[in-house]
Amino acid sequence: MMRAVLAAGIAVALSGHAHGKGTTKHTSPRLSASPSLPALPPPAYVRPAPPLPMLPRIGRVRVEAARDRVVIVEDVQLPRGDWQSGGLDLYIAFGSPGTPIAIDARIMVPSSSGPDSRPEEAGDPVALDHVARRTAGAQPLLGKPQMAGVVAHVKEAQLHRAYAMGDSAVLRVRTLLMAPAADATGARDVVVRLGVSAGQPLTLGHIQVGSLEAQPWITRAEATLCGPEATTSPLTVAIAGKPPGAPTQKTPVLATVAPELAVRHASDDLCIRWWGLP
């Protein structure tokens, strides 16, 4: 009796399966056909960036520090060189720590007293585009191409105005960061991106550290090149406005090297540390 019931159940199942197959067999071909996909547009061609028509130089790096924020100022000198016409699209990588709160760039004319641009000069604003890495159409200026950063679009008219007053222009890049946390010794530090042109590291000029507080509070500062190939000799740093009665440094003062005389490598960054009043 049990075998008869099982056989009947199997027969019903097979009959239902066969019925389903029959239904599928007569489905309209129009319903079973895959919809055609739209053709993909051809990839956009981006002209590779031409080499820079000049050899830039980092004339000055200045760190302006408060207890809750830091502004890094880089003045990149752009001599006329072989430039005749056309704008420049310059890639600038972010430094450290972290993504900046804000960043801007301006084209200026160097002061008559030296290669550095006048601090009080407003300059001509430069448009910036944020990018995840250097784009094919941008010339590398500061930092490594795989880093996040911005592309500065310097217009031809801006360069014409600057070069009409001399043979050099200055691209001033200002970055606003949250203040880094102090370590066990009270030191805070930032990493500033340096530049390479045609595979050669750009010359580095003055390094300065100053205060953003109403009263000076920076008591000590140090700078070194940092990176896998960097020489660790301390570089000369100028402190703008030490506070009166600042404590005397207890550690021995090491001889420093002028930044423009330091041995540079293409992979170098600039590490700057400072100490201040509580």
N, C-alpha and C positions, 0 to 999 in steps of 0.2 A: 504493500500500500504506500509506504514511504517513498519507494523508488518511483512509483507512478506520479506522486505529487511533485517530486524533484524534476522529473522529466517534463511534466507539464509546465513547470516554472521556467525551465531552460528554453522550452519551445516558444513561450510567450516573449521572453527576452530577445531571442534571435529574431522573432517576427517583428518586434518593435525596431530593432537595429536595422533590419533589412528595409523596413518602411522609411526609416530616417535616411538611409543611403539613397533610396529612390527619390525622395524629395530633393535631396542635395543635387542629384544628377540632373534634374530638370530646372535648376535655378537659372535665371536669365544671365547670359554672359555679360550683359551690360552692367548688372549689379556686382558681379564678381571681378570685373576688371579694375586694376589699380589706377587711381587718378594720375594724370601726367603732372610732373613737377615743373614749375617755371624755370627757364634757363637762368643760370647764375650769371651776373654781370662779370665782365672780365676784370681781373685785379687792377686796381689803380696804380699807375706808374708814378713813382716819386723819384725825381732826379737826385742822384747822390750829391751831397754838399761838396762844392769845390774847395780846394785848400784855401786857407786864409791868405789874403794878399799882404798881410803884415805879420810881424813877430810880436805878439803881445807880451806884456810884462806886468806882474802884480806889484804895483808901486807901493801899496800899503794894505795891511790887515789891521783893523782896529776892533777890539772887543769893548763894548760899553755895557757895564754890568750893574744891575741892581740886585737886591736880594730876592726878587720874585720874577725877574725877566732879564734877558740878555739881547743886545743888538750886535750883530756881527756886520762890519762894513768892510767890503773888499773893493779897492780901487784898481781896476785893470786898465793899464795904459794901452791904447791902440794907436801906434804911430801910423802915419799915412802909408808908408811902405810903397807897394805897387798898386794901391787902390786908386781906381779912376772913376768908377761909377758902381751903382747897385747897392742894395742893402745887405745886411748881415743877419743871419739867423744863428744865434750863439747858444749852445747848450751849457747849462749851469746845473750841476748836481747839488742836492741838499747836503748839508753837513750833519753834524751830530751834536746834541742828542735829539733824535726824533724829527718828525715833519714840522716845519716852521709854522708859527701862528700866522705870519704874514711875510711877504717878500715883495720888494720893488726894485726897480733899476732905473738909472738916469744916465744920460750922456752929458758930460761936462767938458769944460776946457781947463787944462792944467793951469795952476797959478804961476805967475811970473817968477816967484821966489823959489820954485822947485817943481819936481815932477808930480807931486801930490796935488790933487784937486782941492780947491778951497773948501773947508768944511761948511761955510755958510752959503755956498752957492747952491741955488735950487736945481739948476740943470734942466734938461729936457726929458720928460717921462718916456720910458720905453715899454712897449706892450709885451706882456709875458703870457705864455701858454704853459699850463702844467702838463707834464708828461710822465709816464711810468718809467721810461728810459729814453736815451737819446734817439731821436728820429733820424731817418736816413737823410733828410734834407737839411739837418742842422750841423754846423761846424762845432766840434768839441772845444770848449773853452776851460771850464772848471769841473773837476771830478771825473769819475769813471763812467763810461757810456751805459753800463747796466744798472745804474742807480736812478732812483726817481729824482726829478728836478723840474726845471723850467726851460723853455726856449725863449730867449730874448730876441725880439724882432726889431733890430736897429734899422731905421729907414734911411734911404739914400739922402733925403733932404737933411736929416739930422747930422749925418757925417759931413755933408757939404758945409753946413753952418759951422761945425766944429773946426774943420780943416781950413775954413776961410780965415780963422783967427790964429792959426799956427799949424805945425806939422804933426800934432798929436791930439788925440781925444782921450777922455777917461770914461770908462763904463763903471759907474758906482753901483754896486749890488748891496742892498741892505736886507738883512734877515732878522726877524724877531722870533725869539725862542723863549719857552719857559725856562726859568733858571734851573740848572742842574743841581741835584742834591749834593751837599758837602760830604766829603769822605771823613775818615776818622781824624785826619789832621786838620780839617776845616777847609780843605782845598775843593774848588769847583773847577770843572774843565769842559772844554768844547773841542770839537774837531772841525777844522776849516779845510774845505777842499781846495787843492792847488791845481795848477793847469799844466797841460802838455800841448805842444804845437809841433806837428810833423815828427812826432815821436820823441821830441826833446822837452824836458821840463822847463817851465817858464821861470825866469828869474824872479826871486822874491825880495821885496824891498823892506820897508820898515814894519815893525810889529809894535802895536801900542795897546795898552789896557787902560781904560778910564772908568769913571763912575757915572751911573745914571741917577744916583740918589742926590737929594738936595745938598748933602754934605759929603765930601770925599770919604770913602770907606775902604778902598783897596790898599792893602799894606804891602803886598808882595805878589810877583807874577813871574811865571816861567814859560818858556816855549821850546819845543823840540819838534823835529820832523818825526813822523810816525808812519809805519808801514813795514811790509816784509823786508824791504831793502834799505830802510832808512838808517842814517847815522844818528846816533843819540846825543851828539854834542849839544849842550844848551845854546840857544840862540839869544841874541841881544833883544831885550824887551824894554820899552819905555813905559813908565807908569805916569799917567797924566793926573797930577793933583793928589799926592799922598796926604792922608789926614794928619793934622798936627798931633804930635805926641804919639805917633805910631810905634808899636813895640819893635825893638831891634831884633833882626833875624838871628836865631840861635844857631842854625846850621851854617857851615862854612859856605861862603859865596864862591861859586865856581866861575872860572873864566868862560866867557861867552864868545860866540862867533857871530859876526855880522851876517844877517840872513842872506845877503847877496853873495857872500863868499862861501856859504855852506855847500857841501857836496850834495847834489840833488839827484833823485831817480824819478822815473815816470810814475811809479806807484806811490810816491810820497803824499801824505797829508800833513797838515800842520796841527799839532796838539798844543793848546794853550791852557795853562792852569793859573788860578789866582786865589789869594787868601784875603780876607777882609775882617774888619771889626765885627763883633757879634751883633 
